[in-house]
């Protein structure tokens, strides 16, 4: 796709006024970011004499944004981070957000296929928008999306449905058939509250049992075109 996520006016084609929308979560759905997030927080944990996170522990804390990640990591030991701890953590992460971070297998080609099939693609993430856009740019995915909406640019973050509404509004796609794809309770809960179907990303950070809360579940990213198509008739 040639359009970038900074011009919402390009999101809507005059020849495709009811194009379906695939709304993607970021961390644990499009890209695997947990280890880089942990590496940014670990120096702060060390300063307080607390054990560092490993990738598995980090993955279990993902889904609610960076501040909640820090709170969860400290909370494992009955502690709370200070405001300074959180600020330093976010600054470290923003400096080096893509060391180990990579798109999941099949992301590039599947997004291209969906775009060719007429889907509009947007990102709704609990990350800060500027950081989310920077990461997507670094992994060569930013240009695949009509818009990116971080939690700091919405009235509330997922699972609040207003985050989805703000994402669609910015893209000029309010009222279009839409499906939420994500790996966490925040994604599935937002979709349910907004009244749209959801697809659980089994490859992400969420517990496999969360599949029961979704309309469909995908084993791998390449499964999405068929699953999305199966859901569109039910939401026209």
Backbone torsions as a table, in degrees:
resi	resn	phi	psi	omega
1	UNK	NA	143.7	-174.9
2	UNK	-97.6	-20.4	-177.1
3	UNK	-78.8	149.1	176.9
4	UNK	-105.5	171.5	-172.1
5	UNK	-85.4	14.7	-179.2
6	UNK	-102.8	1.0	-178.3
7	UNK	-129.8	89.1	-177.1
8	UNK	-59.1	-24.8	-179.1
9	UNK	-63.8	-19.5	179.2
10	UNK	-85.5	-5.0	-172.8
11	UNK	-73.8	-25.7	-171.5
12	UNK	-114.0	120.8	179.2
13	UNK	-86.2	134.5	178.8
14	UNK	-65.3	-23.5	-179.1
15	UNK	-91.7	-1.4	-176.1
16	UNK	-140.0	61.7	-169.4
17	UNK	-69.2	-15.5	179.6
18	UNK	-122.3	34.2	-179.6
19	UNK	-58.9	137.2	178.1
20	UNK	-71.4	155.1	-175.3
21	UNK	-120.7	129.9	170.9
22	UNK	-102.0	115.8	-179.5
23	UNK	-99.1	117.2	-176.0
24	UNK	-105.1	134.2	161.3
25	UNK	-68.3	165.6	-178.6
26	UNK	-101.0	-75.5	-176.1
27	UNK	-67.4	127.4	178.5
28	UNK	83.2	-1.6	179.5
29	UNK	-123.6	-57.4	176.4
30	UNK	-90.7	-40.4	-174.1
31	UNK	-137.3	150.7	177.8
32	UNK	-96.1	105.7	-172.4
33	UNK	-114.0	-6.2	-166.8
34	UNK	-58.5	-40.9	-175.2
35	UNK	-68.3	-38.6	177.5
36	UNK	-67.4	-36.5	176.4
37	UNK	-63.4	-44.0	179.3
38	UNK	-62.9	-42.6	-179.6
39	UNK	-61.4	-31.8	178.3
40	UNK	-75.1	-30.4	-178.6
41	UNK	-86.4	-29.2	-172.8
42	UNK	-55.4	-39.2	177.0
43	UNK	-58.8	-36.2	177.7
44	UNK	-68.1	-37.9	176.0
45	UNK	-64.0	-42.4	179.7
46	UNK	-60.8	-39.1	-179.3
47	UNK	-59.8	-27.6	-179.9
48	UNK	-98.9	9.9	179.1
49	UNK	71.1	24.2	-177.9
50	UNK	-102.6	151.0	179.4
51	UNK	-63.9	145.4	177.3
52	UNK	-74.0	157.5	175.9
53	UNK	-82.5	143.6	168.2
54	UNK	-100.4	171.8	-175.7
55	UNK	-57.7	-38.3	-178.9
56	UNK	-67.3	-43.2	177.7
57	UNK	-64.2	-39.2	179.2
58	UNK	-63.6	-43.5	-178.3
59	UNK	-59.3	-36.1	-178.0
60	UNK	-70.1	-16.2	-178.3
61	UNK	-99.7	-2.5	-176.2
62	UNK	-77.1	158.2	170.5
63	UNK	123.9	-19.3	-175.4
64	UNK	-119.1	13.1	-178.6
65	UNK	97.5	167.5	-172.7
66	UNK	-68.6	-38.6	-179.2
67	UNK	-63.9	-44.3	178.7
68	UNK	-67.0	-31.5	176.3
69	UNK	-60.8	-48.5	179.9
70	UNK	-62.4	-42.8	179.4
71	UNK	-62.0	-40.0	179.6
72	UNK	-67.2	-39.5	-179.4
73	UNK	-65.8	-45.8	177.7
74	UNK	-67.8	-37.0	-177.7
75	UNK	-64.3	-22.5	176.2
76	UNK	-60.0	-21.2	-177.9
77	UNK	-117.4	19.0	178.0
78	UNK	71.9	21.5	-179.0
79	UNK	-116.1	166.7	174.6
80	UNK	-128.9	137.1	177.5
81	UNK	-73.7	148.0	173.2
82	UNK	-78.5	168.4	176.1
83	UNK	-59.5	-37.4	178.9
84	UNK	-66.1	-38.0	177.3
85	UNK	-60.1	-45.8	-177.2
86	UNK	-67.0	-43.0	179.5
87	UNK	-61.7	-45.0	-179.7
88	UNK	-64.3	-40.1	178.0
89	UNK	-60.6	-49.4	-178.6
90	UNK	-64.2	-37.8	178.6
91	UNK	-66.0	-41.3	176.9
92	UNK	-62.1	-44.4	-178.7
93	UNK	-64.8	-41.7	-179.2
94	UNK	-64.2	-28.8	179.4
95	UNK	-72.4	-36.7	-177.5
96	UNK	-137.8	69.9	-176.1
97	UNK	-82.8	-14.3	-176.0
98	UNK	-128.8	81.9	171.7
99	UNK	-106.4	-56.7	177.3
100	UNK	-105.2	-10.4	-176.5
101	UNK	-64.1	132.7	178.7
102	UNK	-145.2	152.1	169.8
103	UNK	-64.2	150.1	175.8
104	UNK	-69.1	157.6	179.6
105	UNK	-55.7	134.7	176.4
106	UNK	87.5	-3.9	-175.5
107	UNK	-63.4	-51.7	-175.0
108	UNK	-57.9	-52.7	-176.0
109	UNK	-69.3	-33.8	-179.4
110	UNK	-70.5	-40.7	176.2
111	UNK	-61.1	-40.1	177.3
112	UNK	-62.7	-40.8	179.0
113	UNK	-64.9	-43.4	179.3
114	UNK	-62.0	-42.4	178.2
115	UNK	-61.9	-42.9	178.8
116	UNK	-64.9	-28.7	178.6
117	UNK	-82.0	-0.7	175.5
118	UNK	99.4	6.1	178.5
119	UNK	-78.6	141.0	168.1
120	UNK	-90.3	137.0	-173.0
121	UNK	-118.7	125.6	179.3
122	UNK	-134.2	159.6	177.7
123	UNK	-117.6	130.5	175.2
124	UNK	-123.4	107.0	-171.7
125	UNK	-128.6	145.7	174.9
126	UNK	-79.4	-0.6	171.1
127	UNK	-73.0	159.6	170.8
128	UNK	-64.0	139.1	-171.0
129	UNK	-62.3	-44.5	-177.9
130	UNK	-58.9	-40.9	179.7
131	UNK	-69.6	-42.1	179.0
132	UNK	-60.3	-43.6	-179.8
133	UNK	-66.0	-39.2	178.8
134	UNK	-62.6	-44.3	179.7
135	UNK	-64.5	-45.5	178.5
136	UNK	-59.7	-38.5	177.4
137	UNK	-64.1	-43.2	-177.1
138	UNK	-66.4	-28.6	179.5
139	UNK	-101.3	15.5	173.9
140	UNK	61.8	39.8	177.1
141	UNK	-118.0	-13.5	-172.6
142	UNK	-57.4	-40.5	-177.2
143	UNK	-68.9	-8.6	179.2
144	UNK	-82.5	-9.5	-170.7
145	UNK	-115.4	142.7	177.3
146	UNK	-70.2	-34.1	176.6
147	UNK	-160.1	159.8	174.6
148	UNK	-128.9	128.5	-179.6
149	UNK	-125.7	109.2	176.4
150	UNK	-84.0	164.4	-176.0
151	UNK	-65.6	-25.0	180.0
152	UNK	-76.8	-6.6	179.7
153	UNK	-113.7	16.6	179.9
154	UNK	-127.5	159.3	179.3
155	UNK	-61.8	-27.3	179.1
156	UNK	-158.9	163.4	-179.1
157	UNK	-99.5	159.4	173.5
158	UNK	-52.5	138.2	17.2
159	UNK	-87.6	10.3	176.7
160	UNK	-67.1	127.5	-176.8
161	UNK	-66.0	-16.3	178.5
162	UNK	-64.6	-23.1	176.0
163	UNK	-67.2	-42.0	176.5
164	UNK	-65.7	-42.3	-179.9
165	UNK	-61.9	-41.7	179.4
166	UNK	-64.3	-37.0	179.2
167	UNK	-64.7	-47.5	179.9
168	UNK	-67.0	-38.0	-180.0
169	UNK	-63.1	-44.1	-179.7
170	UNK	-63.3	-34.3	-179.1
171	UNK	-82.4	-5.5	-177.2
172	UNK	72.8	30.6	-172.9
173	UNK	-123.3	18.9	177.0
174	UNK	-62.4	134.3	179.8
175	UNK	92.0	-9.2	176.7
176	UNK	-78.2	151.2	172.5
177	UNK	-58.0	134.4	-174.6
178	UNK	-141.9	150.8	176.7
179	UNK	-134.7	136.8	177.2
180	UNK	-96.9	131.9	176.6
181	UNK	-117.2	122.2	-179.1
182	UNK	-162.8	172.9	-173.6
183	UNK	-116.9	9.8	-170.0
184	UNK	-141.1	164.2	-179.6
185	UNK	-58.4	-34.8	-179.6
186	UNK	-61.4	-38.8	-179.7
187	UNK	-70.3	-47.9	-177.1
188	UNK	-68.7	-37.9	178.1
189	UNK	-67.3	-38.8	178.1
190	UNK	-64.0	-42.7	179.0
191	UNK	-62.3	-45.0	-178.9
192	UNK	-62.7	-43.4	-179.6
193	UNK	-69.0	-29.5	-179.5
194	UNK	-84.7	-13.4	176.6
195	UNK	84.1	30.2	178.1
196	UNK	-124.4	158.9	177.5
197	UNK	-68.8	163.1	177.7
198	UNK	-136.9	154.7	174.2
199	UNK	-122.7	124.6	178.8
200	UNK	-84.9	128.9	179.6
201	UNK	-88.9	99.7	-175.9
202	UNK	-65.1	-21.2	-177.8
203	UNK	-80.2	-6.8	-173.2
204	UNK	-87.7	-152.0	-171.5
205	UNK	-92.1	-15.2	-175.2
206	UNK	-73.4	153.4	176.5
207	UNK	-62.9	138.9	-178.8
208	UNK	-55.3	-25.7	-179.7
209	UNK	-64.5	-18.4	179.7
210	UNK	-65.8	-16.6	178.3
211	UNK	-56.4	-30.1	-179.4
212	UNK	-67.6	-19.2	179.9
213	UNK	-88.9	-8.1	-176.7
214	UNK	-100.8	162.1	175.8
215	UNK	-71.3	-38.9	177.3
216	UNK	-140.1	166.4	174.3
217	UNK	-132.0	138.9	179.8
218	UNK	-111.3	131.7	178.5
219	UNK	-77.1	-36.7	179.1
220	UNK	-143.7	162.8	-174.2
221	UNK	-60.6	-33.7	-178.3
222	UNK	-67.6	-12.6	177.1
223	UNK	-75.1	-15.0	-168.6
224	UNK	-63.7	-43.2	-178.1
225	UNK	-54.6	-46.0	-179.2
226	UNK	-66.8	-41.6	-179.3
227	UNK	-67.1	-42.3	178.9
228	UNK	-62.8	-43.7	179.5
229	UNK	-62.5	-35.5	-179.6
230	UNK	-68.0	-22.5	-177.4
231	UNK	-93.5	-21.3	-174.7
232	UNK	-61.4	-45.1	-178.0
233	UNK	-58.9	-30.5	-177.1
234	UNK	-74.0	-12.6	-176.2
235	UNK	-119.8	7.4	174.1
236	UNK	-71.3	NA	NA
